[in-house]
């Protein structure tokens, strides 16, 4: 598992982020304070405070992790 900080401060960013990570088979969790949300859930993401950066837990390793990190590069802080 790897944790990175991301910023989803607009509706368009949220939609494109979910579209990108939904293409992967691994699991993603967004952690904001005491809340843990499935990162593939648009409704779940909108329940978070999007004005701050959010921790993204990526449950992958090896080549899959490298691919994920390349795809989410525009969202990382």
HELIX and SHEET records of a PDB file:
HELIX    1   1 UNK A   11  UNK A   21  1                                  11    
HELIX    2   2 UNK A   42  UNK A   46  1                                   5    
HELIX    3   3 UNK A   62  UNK A   71  1                                  10    
HELIX    4   4 UNK A   73  UNK A   75  5                                   3    
SHEET    1   A 4 UNK A   2  UNK A   6  0                                        
SHEET    2   A 4 UNK A  54  UNK A  59 -1                                        
SHEET    3   A 4 UNK A  27  UNK A  32 -1                                        
SHEET    4   A 4 UNK A  35  UNK A  38 -1                                        
END                                                                             
